[in-house]
Amino acid sequence: MGADAISAWAQVGTLVIVVVSVWAALIQLRHIRAGNQLQALLSLERDFRAPELQATLTYIQEALPKRLEDPEYRRELEALGFVDPVAHPEMIACNWLNEMGTLVKRGLVSEDTVMDLFAKLIVHCWKQVAPAIAIMRRQRGPGQYHDFEYLAMRAVGWRERNPYGVSPHAFARTPLADYWLETDRELTKK
């Protein structure tokens, strides 16, 4: 075997080592990305379970529509500057959902996973909070909470495509016995 043949085999060997190294690096990057996404999702889930956010979600559902009838409350939302989250708890949810929207929009977390976990909540919160955001946008412009809006529109589409959620293909639902259905319907009639 001549020097040229040995040199050619050395180049082939070097190429194989480079290709295998690139392949291993790509696999490692994929694992790192998956780990980062998992950490981001766990952080969102931890925030969701926090008592402060849970209280805010209750406020949005139960008190916000009535509070928006107050002209002073609306004036506070419209004024430029900091909106106090103590007086306006809806800001806590808006900020959290806007952050979530940014993570989804930038591909830092899987949209499908976020939607599987939170789509119904996102759509509901958007419907409840949109009137307050509209008031804020009077002075701040359409960019106010635009990532929350993006997330909400993506969630609406996801729910239209997956009205019953996403289940594995081999998954078979079991009909649930609703023992209290008739009793509750009778109570509602009274």
C-alpha positions in Angstrom: 0.0 0.0 0.0 1.5 3.3 -1.1 1.6 6.6 0.6 -1.3 7.9 -1.5 -3.5 5.0 -0.4 -2.7 5.5 3.2 -3.4 9.2 2.9 -6.7 8.6 1.2 -7.7 6.1 4.0 -6.7 8.6 6.6 -8.9 11.2 5.0 -11.8 8.8 4.9 -11.2 7.9 8.5 -11.1 11.6 9.5 -14.4 12.2 7.6 -16.1 9.4 9.4 -14.9 10.7 12.7 -16.2 14.2 11.9 -19.6 12.9 10.7 -20.0 10.7 13.8 -19.0 13.7 16.0 -21.5 16.0 14.3 -24.2 13.3 14.6 -23.5 12.9 18.3 -23.5 16.7 18.9 -26.9 17.0 17.2 -28.3 14.3 19.4 -26.9 16.0 22.4 -28.3 19.3 21.4 -31.7 17.7 20.9 -31.5 16.3 24.4 -30.5 19.6 25.8 -33.4 21.4 24.0 -35.8 18.8 25.4 -34.5 19.3 28.9 -34.8 23.1 28.5 -38.4 22.7 27.3 -39.2 20.4 30.2 -37.8 22.9 32.6 -39.8 25.7 31.1 -43.0 23.7 31.1 -42.4 22.7 34.8 -41.9 26.3 35.6 -45.2 27.3 33.9 -47.0 24.4 35.7 -45.5 25.5 39.1 -46.6 29.1 38.4 -50.1 27.9 37.5 -50.4 26.0 40.8 -49.2 29.0 42.9 -51.8 30.4 45.2 -51.4 33.9 43.8 -52.2 32.9 40.3 -55.0 30.6 41.4 -56.5 33.6 43.3 -56.1 35.7 40.2 -57.8 33.2 38.0 -60.7 33.1 40.4 -60.8 37.0 40.4 -60.9 37.0 36.6 -63.8 34.6 36.5 -65.9 35.9 39.4 -65.1 39.6 39.9 -63.5 41.2 36.9 -66.6 41.6 34.7 -68.3 43.6 37.5 -65.2 45.6 38.4 -64.9 46.7 34.7 -68.3 48.5 35.1 -66.5 50.9 37.5 -65.3 54.0 35.6 -62.4 54.6 38.1 -61.2 51.0 37.6 -61.2 51.5 33.8 -59.4 54.9 34.2 -56.6 53.1 36.1 -56.3 50.6 33.3 -56.2 53.3 30.6 -53.6 55.5 32.3 -50.1 55.2 31.1 -47.6 53.7 33.6 -47.6 50.9 36.0 -50.9 49.1 36.7 -50.9 48.0 40.3 -51.5 44.2 40.4 -52.9 44.5 44.0 -55.7 46.7 42.7 -55.8 44.9 39.3 -55.1 41.2 39.9 -55.9 40.5 36.2 -52.4 41.9 35.5 -50.8 38.8 37.1 -52.6 36.5 34.7 -52.0 38.8 31.7 -48.2 38.9 32.5 -48.1 35.1 33.0 -50.0 34.3 29.8 -48.0 36.9 27.8 -44.8 35.2 29.0 -46.2 31.9 28.0 -47.1 33.3 24.6 -43.6 34.6 24.1 -42.2 31.1 24.9 -44.5 29.5 22.4 -44.0 32.1 19.7 -40.2 31.8 19.9 -40.3 28.0 19.9 -38.8 27.8 23.3 -41.6 25.4 24.4 -43.7 23.1 22.3 -46.9 24.7 21.3 -48.7 21.4 21.2 -47.6 20.6 24.7 -48.7 24.0 26.1 -52.0 23.7 24.3 -52.6 20.2 25.6 -52.1 21.5 29.1 -53.5 25.0 29.0 -55.6 25.7 25.8 -59.0 25.8 27.6 -57.7 28.0 30.3 -56.0 30.3 27.8 -59.1 30.8 25.7 -61.2 31.4 28.8 -58.8 33.9 30.3 -58.6 35.8 27.0 -62.4 36.1 26.8 -62.5 37.4 30.4 -59.5 39.7 30.2 -59.8 41.0 26.6 -62.1 44.0 27.7 -59.4 45.1 30.2 -56.7 44.8 27.6 -58.7 46.8 25.1 -58.9 49.6 27.7 -55.1 49.4 28.2 -54.5 49.5 24.5 -56.3 52.9 24.2 -53.1 54.6 25.3 -50.5 51.8 24.9 -51.4 50.6 21.4 -52.0 47.2 20.0 -48.7 45.8 21.2 -50.0 45.6 24.8 -50.1 41.9 25.7 -49.7 40.9 22.0 -48.1 37.6 22.9 -51.0 36.7 25.2 -53.3 37.5 22.2 -51.1 35.4 19.9 -51.3 32.5 22.4 -55.1 32.9 22.7 -55.6 32.8 18.9 -53.4 29.7 18.6 -55.4 28.1 21.5 -58.7 28.8 19.7 -57.4 27.1 16.6 -55.9 24.2 18.6 -59.3 23.6 20.4 -61.2 23.7 17.1 -58.8 21.0 15.8 -58.9 19.0 19.0 -62.2 19.6 20.7 -61.8 16.6 23.0 -58.1 17.0 23.6 -55.4 14.8 22.1 -55.2 11.1 23.0 -53.1 8.3 21.6 -54.7 6.5 18.6 -55.1 3.3 20.5 -56.8 5.0 23.5 -60.4 4.1 24.0 -62.5 6.2 26.2 -64.7 4.6 28.8 -68.2 6.0 29.3 -68.5 7.5 32.7 -71.6 7.0 34.8 -73.0 10.4 35.9 -74.9 9.3 39.0 -76.0 12.8 39.8 -77.1 14.0 36.4 -80.9 13.7 36.9 -80.8 15.0 40.5 -78.8 18.1 39.4 -81.1 18.7 36.4 -84.1 18.6 38.7 -82.5 21.0 41.1 -81.7 23.4 38.2 -85.4 23.4 37.2 -86.5 24.6 40.6 
